[in-house]
């Protein structure tokens, strides 16, 4: 049986990442490089298990160009929080992606674990958002879905990261 003190010892143990030698150190991840996630959007390298030794979260900057969209997906077992820095994004979400919400610059959005969602940028302004998720592995919990028939018109929108 795991004792509470053992949990705290594990939580307080510094991550085993090159460059983190002493407890109390911090990791700075310089922005610049990005990659296309399974979600179909561009993700700037941020805080993850690989980049910083994070144990319980990841933090990224997401960009969605005007007139493009992501890929329908959900994060198995992980919740997400999004802050929209610029732009306006249509987000289809819920069972069968049947609900539609518009988020604008300055809005926060919470996505519970396992909730399907799909971002679409119909505007002429680049969407930039800060995304935090309880998945330090960043891409391992992403499960992609097919575009449902009622959103077939969105297939005309290019996937943002491609």
Buried (B, 14 or more C-beta within 10 A) or exposed (E): EEEEEEEEEEEEEEEEBEEBEEEEEEBEBEEEEBEBBBBBBBBBBBBBBEBBBBEEBBBBBBBBBEBBBBBBBBBEEBBBBBBBBBBBBBBBBEEBBEEEEEBEBEBEBEBEBEBBBBBBBBBEEBBBBBBBBBBBBBBEBBEEBEBBEEBEEBEEBEBBBE
